[in-house]
Structure formats: structure tokens, C-alpha cells
Amino acid sequence: MTWVAWRQVRTQALVIFGGLALLAAATVVTGLQIRHVAEGCAATVDCSQLVGITTSGFTWVELLLRGAALAMPVITGMFLGAPLIARELETGTHRMVWTQAVSRSRWLAVKVLVVGVVSVLASGLTSWMTTWWFGPDDSWQMDKFVDSIFSIRDVVPLGYAAFAFAVGVTAGLLMGRVLPAMATTLVTFVAARMVVQLLVRPRFATPLFYAGAFHPGPGGSVKDGAIPAGSWVADGQIFDPSGHPVQVLRFGPGDACVATNTCLNGYTQRVQYQPWTRYWPFQWTETGLFVVLALLLIGFCFWWINGHRLPGRGAPVARVAAPHAAPRVPDERTARDGHVDGRVPAGSDEPRLTGVDR
């Protein structure tokens, strides 16, 4: 069963891992150059700028890594997860497997385990390459909560891959058609990612609150002083000296106070933020959330496959005779009419047994 499950997806898997091998070669060659620059300028003030300039020289690798890390979970969900069951139901080959003393649960478990590992492994390798290549730049980049960084680094892509794969398997099982299942996987995964990013992730932990004087700095008002650099600002508002909220600060071109920030005397800010120390707890929380959703979907698949008639079509499957079955003893009527062991003599108008389970 394991070998059969692998053979059914090996073409897609070889294409995916072949592309990752080429990407890995480019990642290693360019990444070593970036790390060489970072190690040589570690003691200088402008090291972050130098590393940024070096990284920008390999924009094509950066775009490939970002695109691959972002798209790999949904790619494996669409091309490995969705066809896993749907193709079997379309062709009817699942019926033949079930006549070979293979239960539905075992058939599904082997396929999900083998192909699921391949799917998660592909996203894991992509995430590892991305995290390693951007490592020198990330050491100077404090805004790791930005979704373009948070969602393609470290462990959270593993959760995305598990969820996308489970969505694909579930859609294929319920629909029994490959293309609709692939489309459903894409839409469902993107929708779930957006909901978690915008509504759920900010609530993983109660944000901290800061209220105080408005002091703008080179890194922005909330990054200068009371709020640690690299914090994720969930919400913020500036108030004028009279306590009214201000959307835009307006000063005349001749106001000399702009250069000394004296125009901001009396202005205050109120900010809700997540400190940068919560980056890893948020990574593990979001990963765990998507893994739990994936397990729930796979559990639903096991429940559905054992208690419901599956969609799809296929050729009827012949019954398999039980071994060591005792020969049928003809009764008086069948012996008189020439029917022996259930066989109909030639020229008879009676219907023949086809031995086919419809």
C-alpha cells in the first residue's frame, strides 16, 4: 500500500522537489555571499545597510524564495492533497483496492500518511531555505511580525502545509472530482489564512498598552523610548493637547518648531502593541492552530469514508470468491433441469449470473 500511494503522486512530488533542488542551489550560492559580507562588517555601524545592499543585488533569488515559501503550502494542497482521493473516485479504482482485503480506513490512512509527509516536507524545506537566506538581513530587521516575514519563516509554514493538504483531501473526498476539489482547496486556504491573519492572530495574547507623550524618532513615534523596537503595533492613536484624536499633523512651512519638535508639546499617544519577545509564542500558536484544524479535517474524512456512500463513478467490481468455499450441491430441481452448480445450460432462456457486484 505504501509503494502504491507513493507511485500515485511521485510525478507531482518529483516536479516539486526538482524545483526545490534548483532553488536550493541558487539559495546556497548567493546566501554564502551575503553571509560573508555580514561577517566582515559585523563591527561596523553601517553593517545593516551593507547587508541590505548585498541582498538587493540578488533580487531574483529573493522573489523566488518569497514566492515559493508563500505558495508551497497551497500548491501541495492542490496538486497532492486534492487528487489523492478524488482521482480514485473519478476512475473507480478504489473499488478494486477494497476487494483485496484492504479496509477503507487502512486505505485512507496509508495514503494520507505518505502523501501528507511529502507535502509538509516540501513546505518545511522551502521555509528553511527562506529563513536561512534572509538570516543576516533579519538580524537587523526588527519587524518580524509583518505578515510578509511572519508567514514564510520558521515553523508556521508547516502548519499551513498540513492544513492545505487536509483541505484538499477533504474536498476530494466530498466532491469526487479533481478540478473542483483543487479550486475549493485554493479558495478555502486563502480565506482561512486571511481570517487568521486579520482576526485571530492579534488575539493570541492580550496586547500591552502604552499612553504617554508623543516623541517621534528615526524609527517612528512608537519605536522611540517606551515601546521596544520590533514590537507589533496593533492599534494606535494620537491626541492633541485638548484631548481630541488627530489623524494628520498639520504645520505651516514657516513653523520653526518643526525642526525641534516643540510643535508637538502637549500631544500624546495611546498604543496597543505586542512586544517582539512574543514572536516565537505567536509562531507556535498559529502553527498549532492550523495543525489542529488539519487533524480535525482528516478525522472527518475517516468518519465520512466509513459511514457514507462515496461520490464518483467507475466500472463495477467482480466479487471475489471466498477461499475454500464448499461446492454447491444441486437440488432435485436443478439436477432435473440440467442446472449444475448454478450454471445455466447452453440454449436456456434463463439469465446467466454475471458475477458482478453493481
C-alpha positions in Angstrom: 0.0 0.0 0.0 2.8 2.4 0.8 4.5 1.9 -2.5 1.2 2.2 -4.4 0.5 5.5 -2.6 3.9 6.9 -3.5 3.6 5.8 -7.1 0.3 7.7 -7.5 1.9 11.0 -6.6 5.6 10.6 -7.5 5.3 12.6 -10.7 4.0 15.7 -8.9 6.4 15.1 -6.0 9.4 14.8 -8.3 8.5 18.0 -10.1 8.1 19.9 -6.7 11.4 18.6 -5.2 13.2 19.0 -8.5 12.3 22.7 -8.5 13.3 22.9 -4.8 16.7 21.4 -5.7 17.3 24.2 -8.3 16.2 26.8 -5.8 18.4 25.4 -3.1 21.4 25.7 -5.4 20.8 29.3 -6.0 20.0 29.9 -2.3 23.3 28.4 -1.1 25.5 30.2 -3.7 24.0 33.6 -3.1 23.4 33.1 0.6 27.0 32.3 1.3 28.0 35.6 -0.3 25.5 37.6 1.9 26.8 35.9 5.0 30.4 36.6 4.0 29.5 40.3 3.8 27.7 40.2 7.1 30.5 38.5 9.0 33.1 41.0 7.6 31.1 44.1 8.7 29.7 42.8 12.0 31.6 45.5 14.0 30.7 48.5 11.8 27.8 50.9 12.2 26.6 50.7 8.7 26.6 46.9 8.5 22.8 46.7 8.2 22.9 48.9 5.2 25.7 47.0 3.6 23.9 43.7 4.1 20.7 45.2 2.7 22.6 46.4 -0.4 24.2 43.0 -0.9 20.8 41.3 -0.5 19.2 43.7 -3.0 21.8 42.5 -5.6 20.1 39.1 -5.6 16.5 40.3 -6.1 15.6 37.4 -8.3 16.5 34.9 -5.6 14.6 36.9 -3.0 11.5 36.9 -5.2 11.8 33.2 -5.9 12.1 32.4 -2.2 9.3 34.6 -1.1 7.0 33.2 -3.9 7.9 29.6 -3.2 7.5 29.9 0.6 4.2 31.7 0.2 2.7 29.4 -2.4 4.2 26.0 -1.5 1.5 25.0 1.1 -1.4 25.7 -1.3 0.5 24.1 -4.2 0.9 20.8 -2.3 -2.7 21.0 -1.1 -4.0 21.5 -4.7 -1.7 19.0 -6.5 -1.1 16.4 -3.9 -4.0 16.6 -1.5 -7.0 17.3 -3.8 -6.3 14.5 -6.3 -5.4 12.0 -3.6 -8.9 10.6 -3.2 -10.8 12.5 -5.9 -8.8 10.8 -8.7 -9.6 7.3 -7.3 -13.3 8.2 -7.1 -13.4 9.5 -10.6 -11.8 6.3 -12.1 -13.4 3.9 -9.6 -10.0 2.3 -8.8 -10.8 2.5 -5.1 -13.3 -0.3 -5.5 -10.6 -2.7 -6.7 -8.5 -2.0 -3.7 -11.3 -2.7 -1.3 -11.8 -6.2 -2.7 -8.2 -7.1 -1.8 -8.8 -7.4 1.9 -7.9 -3.7 2.5 -10.3 -1.8 4.7 -11.4 1.7 3.9 -9.6 3.1 7.0 -6.3 1.5 6.2 -6.5 2.6 2.6 -7.1 6.2 3.6 -4.5 6.1 6.4 -1.7 5.0 4.2 -2.4 7.5 1.5 -2.8 10.4 4.0 0.4 9.5 5.9 2.7 9.0 2.8 1.5 12.0 0.8 1.0 14.2 3.8 4.6 13.7 4.9 5.7 14.7 1.3 3.5 17.8 1.4 4.7 19.0 4.8 8.3 18.2 3.9 8.2 20.3 0.8 6.9 23.4 2.7 9.4 22.7 5.5 12.4 22.7 3.1 11.1 25.9 1.5 10.7 27.6 4.8 14.2 26.5 6.0 15.8 27.9 2.8 14.0 31.2 3.1 14.8 31.6 6.8 18.5 30.8 6.2 18.9 33.1 3.2 17.2 36.1 4.9 19.0 35.4 8.2 21.7 38.1 8.0 19.1 40.7 7.0 16.6 39.5 9.6 19.2 40.1 12.3 18.9 43.8 11.5 15.2 43.8 10.6 13.2 44.0 13.8 9.6 44.0 12.3 9.3 40.2 12.2 5.5 40.4 12.9 4.9 41.8 9.4 3.0 39.1 7.6 5.4 39.1 4.6 8.0 37.9 7.1 6.0 36.1 9.7 4.1 33.8 7.3 7.1 32.5 5.4 9.7 32.0 8.1 10.4 29.4 10.7 7.7 26.9 11.7 4.4 28.4 10.7 4.6 27.2 7.0 4.5 23.7 8.3 1.1 24.3 9.8 -0.1 25.9 6.6 1.0 22.9 4.6 -0.7 20.4 6.9 -4.0 22.4 6.7 -3.9 22.9 2.9 -3.3 19.2 2.4 -6.1 18.2 4.7 -8.5 20.7 2.9 -7.5 19.1 -0.4 -8.1 15.6 0.8 -11.5 16.5 2.3 -12.6 18.4 -0.8 -11.6 15.5 -3.0 -13.5 13.0 -0.8 -16.7 15.0 -0.7 -16.7 16.1 -4.4 -15.2 13.1 -6.1 -13.8 15.3 -8.9 -10.2 16.6 -9.1 -10.6 20.0 -10.6 -13.5 21.2 -8.3 -11.5 19.9 -5.4 -8.4 21.8 -6.4 -10.4 25.0 -6.8 -12.1 24.5 -3.4 -8.7 24.0 -1.8 -7.3 27.2 -3.2 -10.3 29.3 -2.1 -10.6 27.7 1.4 -6.9 28.0 2.2 -6.7 31.7 1.1 -9.8 32.5 3.1 -8.6 30.7 6.2 -5.2 32.5 6.0 -6.8 35.9 5.8 -9.2 35.2 8.7 -6.4 34.1 10.9 -4.1 36.9 9.9 -6.6 39.7 10.4 -8.9 38.5 13.1 -7.3 35.6 15.1 -3.6 36.3 15.3 -4.0 39.7 17.0 -5.9 37.9 19.8 -3.3 35.2 20.5 -2.2 37.3 23.5 -3.6 40.3 25.3 -1.7 43.4 23.8 0.2 45.7 26.1 -0.9 49.3 26.4 1.1 52.5 26.4 -0.1 56.0 26.9 2.3 58.9 27.1 3.9 61.9 25.3 4.3 61.8 21.6 8.0 61.7 20.8 8.8 61.0 17.1 12.1 59.4 16.3 14.0 57.9 13.4 12.2 54.6 13.8 8.7 56.1 14.2 7.0 57.5 17.3 6.1 54.2 18.8 9.7 52.8 18.4 11.4 55.6 20.3 11.6 55.1 24.0 8.8 53.4 25.9 7.8 50.8 23.3 10.6 48.4 22.4 11.8 48.3 18.8 10.4 45.4 16.8 7.1 45.5 18.6 3.9 44.8 16.6 1.7 47.9 16.9 -1.9 46.6 16.8 -3.6 49.9 17.3 -2.5 53.5 18.0 -4.0 57.0 18.2 -2.5 60.5 18.6 -4.3 63.1 20.6 -3.8 66.9 20.6 -3.3 69.0 23.8 -7.1 69.3 24.2 -7.5 65.6 24.1 -9.1 65.3 20.7 -7.9 62.5 18.3 -5.7 63.6 15.5 -5.5 61.8 12.1 -2.9 64.1 10.4 -0.5 66.6 12.0 -0.6 69.8 10.1 2.1 72.5 10.4 2.9 75.5 8.2 6.1 75.6 6.2 7.4 78.5 8.2 6.9 76.9 11.6 10.4 76.8 13.1 9.2 74.5 15.8 9.0 71.6 13.3 12.8 71.2 13.4 12.8 71.0 17.2 9.5 69.1 17.7 8.3 71.8 20.0 5.1 71.9 18.0 4.3 68.5 19.5 4.3 69.7 23.1 1.2 68.5 24.7 0.5 65.8 22.1 0.0 62.3 23.5 -0.3 58.8 22.0 -2.1 55.7 23.1 -0.8 52.5 21.6 -1.7 48.8 21.9 1.2 46.5 20.9 2.7 43.0 21.0 6.3 43.1 22.2 8.9 41.4 19.9 9.5 38.8 22.6 6.2 37.2 21.6 7.3 36.3 18.1 8.0 32.7 18.8 5.0 32.1 21.0 2.9 33.5 18.2 4.7 31.3 15.6 4.0 28.1 17.7 0.4 29.2 18.4 -0.5 29.7 14.8 1.3 26.5 13.7 -0.6 24.6 16.3 -3.9 26.1 15.3 -3.6 25.0 11.7 -2.3 21.6 12.7 -5.4 21.1 14.9 -7.6 22.2 12.0 -5.9 19.7 9.7 -6.3 16.8 12.2 -10.0 17.6 12.6 -10.4 17.5 8.8 -8.6 14.2 8.5 -10.6 12.8 11.3 -13.8 13.9 9.5 -12.5 12.1 6.4 -12.2 8.8 8.3 -15.7 9.2 9.7 -17.2 10.0 6.3 -15.5 7.3 4.4 -16.7 4.6 6.7 -20.3 5.8 7.1 -21.3 7.2 3.7 -21.5 6.2 0.1 -18.7 7.8 -1.8 -19.2 10.0 -4.9 -17.6 9.3 -8.2 -18.1 6.6 -10.8 -16.2 3.6 -12.1 -16.5 0.2 -13.5 -18.3 -2.4 -11.3 -16.1 -4.8 -9.5 -16.3 -8.5 -9.7 -17.0 -10.4 -6.5 -14.1 -12.3 -5.1 -15.0 -15.9 -4.2 -14.2 -16.9 -0.6 -11.3 -19.4 -0.4 -12.0 -23.0 0.5 -15.7 -22.5 -0.3 -17.7 -25.7 -0.3 -19.0 -26.8 -3.7 -22.7 -26.2 -4.2 -24.8 -29.4 -4.1 -27.5 -29.3 -6.8 -31.0 -29.9 -5.6 -33.6 -32.1 -7.3 -34.9 -29.3 -9.5 -31.6 -28.0 -10.7 -30.4 -31.6 -11.4 -33.6 -32.3 -13.4 -33.4 -29.1 -15.4 -29.7 -29.5 -16.1 -28.6 -26.7 -13.8 -25.4 -27.8 -12.1 -23.7 -25.6 -9.5 -25.8 -22.7 -10.6 -24.6 -22.9 -14.3 -27.3 -22.4 -17.0 -27.1 -24.8 -19.9 -26.5 -23.6 -23.4 -29.7 -22.5 -25.2 -31.5 -21.8 -22.0 -33.6 -18.6 -21.8 -32.8 -18.0 -18.1 -30.5 -15.2 -17.3 -26.9 -16.0 -16.5 -25.1 -15.0 -13.4 -22.6 -12.3 -14.2 -20.6 -12.4 -11.0 -20.6 -8.6 -10.9 -21.5 -6.5 -8.0 -23.4 -3.5 -9.2 
